[in-house]
């Protein structure tokens, strides 16, 4: 990422931060920006989150680790991360009509993690997300070992967490990521 791209990203993140102060009450952009200035790999991850339609924003601060927490805050599951099955094993198990990739590997290549169920429910307290789409969630190993995976959405003013075969993929299902800086 060159200097101009870096500045454009920081300007975008700052504008979003200031527009949605309810997501991060008590935090200042100056402290976030200072932390980002020392973490070029985290800026690169945020750039990927932004480029794929995630609209990352600060949603909290972990006082124990001193890290700011970013989540994808786009209204719907990020457009650039849809039509993916859950993980590589699921992708490899498909003999025909494989999707372009999988959520777990894509997140890892971006330097982020899939939201957990708890993180997704926290996100939903900050607004209304996935009213028309759904998002893969980090699946507990005991579910994955049985061939399943979980995803969630918001319908009827309620957050629903569902299960599906890990190899499934849909045009309206993507994934949301988390990043700690």
N, C-alpha and C positions, 0 to 999 in steps of 0.2 A: 504494500500500500504506500503510495507516494504521499508527499506532504499535503498536496491539495485534497486528496481523498481522505486523509486523516482529519484535516480541518473540517471538511464537509460532514464527515461522520460525527465529529464532536459537536458541530453546530446543530445537527439533526437531533442528537441525543439530548443536548441541552434544551432545545425547544420542546421536545417531548416531556422532559423532566419538569420544566416550568409549567407546561399545560396541564399536567396530571399530578399536582402536588399531593393529592389525597392518597396516592400510591406509596408515598415515602415521606410521610410527615416527620418533621424534626431533622431531616437530612438536608444538606446544602449541595448545590451543584459544584461549588469550588472544591469541596472535599472529595467528591466523586472524580472530578476531572484530575485532581492531583494524583489520585490513586491510579487512574488510567494512564497518566503520563509515565509511570514506571512499569507499565505492563503491556509492551507491544503485542505479545501473543494474545492477550485478552482483547485488545483493540481489534486484532485480526478476527477473532471469534465474533465480536460484536458486528464487525463489517459483514461477515457471512450471514449472521442473523438478520441484519437489515436487508442485505441483497436478496435474500430468499423470502422477504415479506413478513418477517417476524415482528417488526416494530419493537425492539427490545427497550425495556425501561427498568429503572431501579424500583424494586418492590420491597426492599428491606436492607437491614444491616445486621450482621452477626457480630455482636459485641465480643464473643469469645474468640473469634478468629480475626476480627478486624476487617472482615470482607463485606463489600457491598454485593447485594444479590440482584441479578437481572433475570427477568423472565421475558419470553415473547408475549407481547401485549396486543398483538393484532386482534381485531374483532373476530375474525375467523381463523381457523388453522392456516398457517402460512402457505400461500399459494405455491411457492417454490419448493415445498417439501411434502407434497401430496402424492397419492398413488404409489405408496411404498408399502411393502409388507413389513413385518415387525423386525426381524433380524436376519443375519446371514444364513443360519440353519433353515429358517423358514423359506428364504429365497432359494436356497439350494434344493430344497425338497420339492419345489414346483417343477414338474417335468415340462409343462407347456405354459405359454402365456405368462412369462415371468415379468414382474414389474421392473422398472429401471434400476431399482435399488431397494435398500431397506432402511428403516428409521434409525436403528441402533448404530450401524456403521456410518450413516450420513451424519448423525449427531457427533460421533467420535471424530470424524474427519474435520468437522467444523470447530472442534474444541469445546463442545457443550455437552450437557447430559439431558436426557428426556426428563420431563417433569414426572415426579412421583404422584401418586394419588393425593397425598397430603399437600404437596405443592400446588397441584391443580385446584384443589378445593380452596387453598389460600388465594390463588389468582382470582377465583370466582367471587371472592369477597370484595375485590377491588373494582369490579365491573361485571358486565355480562358478556361472556365470551363463548364462541362456538354455538351460536344460535342456529346455524345452518350447516355447520361442519362438525367433525369430531376429531379428536387428537389421540394418537397412541400415547400410552403412559408407560413408564418404567414398570415392568412386570415382575412380581415376586418370583424367585426361582422355582418354588413349588408349583406354581401355575404353569410356568414356561416348560418345566420338565414333563408336563403332561400334554404338551403341544398347544397350550393356550397362550393368550396374551390379553391385556386389558386396554381399553380406550374409554374416553369420556366425552360428554358434551353437556350442553345446557338446554333443556326443553321445559316448557310449562313452569318457568321460574324455579327450576330445580336442577341440581347437578346429578347426572346419572353416570355411573361407572358400569361398563358392560364387559363381556368377554367375547372373544372371537378366536378362531384358529389363527395362529401367528402368520400363516402364509396368505391370508386374505389381504386384499388391498382394494381401495375405493377412491374414486376421483375426489370425493369430499372428505377423505380422512388423511391427515398429515400428522405432524408432531410439533409440540412446543418444547422449547429448550430452556435450560437454566444455566447461568454462568455466575461464578463467584469471582470477584475481583478484589 
